[in-house]
Amino acid sequence: MPGEDRQPPDGDEQEDDPIGRWTGLALFVIYAALALTVIAPIVFMMLNG
């Protein structure tokens, strides 16, 4: 039982949907920015502390 079968069979629709791809990319950028805004001050304080 391979773990790759856990993806829903609807995955083929995302390949033909550029809007969904851009939405995922935008969410990834937003999450990355939020992570940096949270991690950066902690690392900064650790280096200065």
TORKOLBA-545437 format. One record per residue (C-alpha): residue in one letter; x negated, y, z negated. Coordinates in Angstrom, 3 decimals, padded with zeros to 6 digits, always signed. Layout:
<atoms>
+-----+----------+----------+----------+
| res |       xx |       yy |       zz |
+-----+----------+----------+----------+
|   A |        X |        Y |        Z |
...
+-----+----------+----------+----------+
</atoms>
This chain:
<atoms>
+-----+----------+----------+----------+
| res |       xx |       yy |       zz |
+-----+----------+----------+----------+
|   M | +000.000 | +000.000 | +000.000 |
|   P | -002.029 | +002.962 | +001.265 |
|   G | -001.454 | +006.359 | -000.338 |
|   E | -001.065 | +008.078 | +003.029 |
|   D | +002.487 | +006.739 | +003.360 |
|   R | +003.705 | +009.092 | +000.636 |
|   Q | +004.163 | +011.929 | +003.158 |
|   P | +007.760 | +012.354 | +004.340 |
|   P | +008.503 | +011.395 | +007.962 |
|   D | +009.436 | +015.034 | +008.627 |
|   G | +005.748 | +015.985 | +008.896 |
|   D | +005.949 | +016.035 | +012.703 |
|   E | +008.233 | +019.083 | +012.601 |
|   Q | +005.618 | +021.253 | +010.925 |
|   E | +003.169 | +020.719 | +013.786 |
|   D | +005.674 | +022.218 | +016.235 |
|   D | +006.563 | +025.094 | +013.893 |
|   P | +003.946 | +027.878 | +014.004 |
|   I | +006.014 | +029.964 | +011.569 |
|   G | +005.767 | +027.271 | +008.907 |
|   R | +002.033 | +027.008 | +009.502 |
|   W | +001.568 | +030.765 | +009.077 |
|   T | +003.758 | +030.715 | +005.966 |
|   G | +001.583 | +028.007 | +004.453 |
|   L | -001.547 | +029.976 | +005.334 |
|   A | -000.089 | +033.122 | +003.764 |
|   L | +000.824 | +031.234 | +000.586 |
|   F | -002.688 | +029.769 | +000.471 |
|   V | -004.215 | +033.259 | +000.755 |
|   I | -001.894 | +034.596 | -001.957 |
|   Y | -002.696 | +031.711 | -004.299 |
|   A | -006.426 | +032.143 | -003.606 |
|   A | -006.195 | +035.872 | -004.392 |
|   L | -004.294 | +035.198 | -007.620 |
|   A | -006.832 | +032.561 | -008.607 |
|   L | -009.702 | +034.989 | -007.955 |
|   T | -008.044 | +037.753 | -009.970 |
|   V | -007.688 | +035.320 | -012.889 |
|   I | -011.044 | +033.528 | -012.611 |
|   A | -013.235 | +036.522 | -011.750 |
|   P | -012.749 | +038.385 | -015.078 |
|   I | -013.313 | +035.174 | -017.047 |
|   V | -016.569 | +034.436 | -015.226 |
|   F | -017.581 | +038.086 | -015.570 |
|   M | -017.022 | +038.000 | -019.331 |
|   M | -018.863 | +034.680 | -019.613 |
|   L | -021.887 | +036.073 | -017.770 |
|   N | -021.925 | +039.274 | -019.824 |
|   G | -021.060 | +037.562 | -023.107 |
+-----+----------+----------+----------+
</atoms>
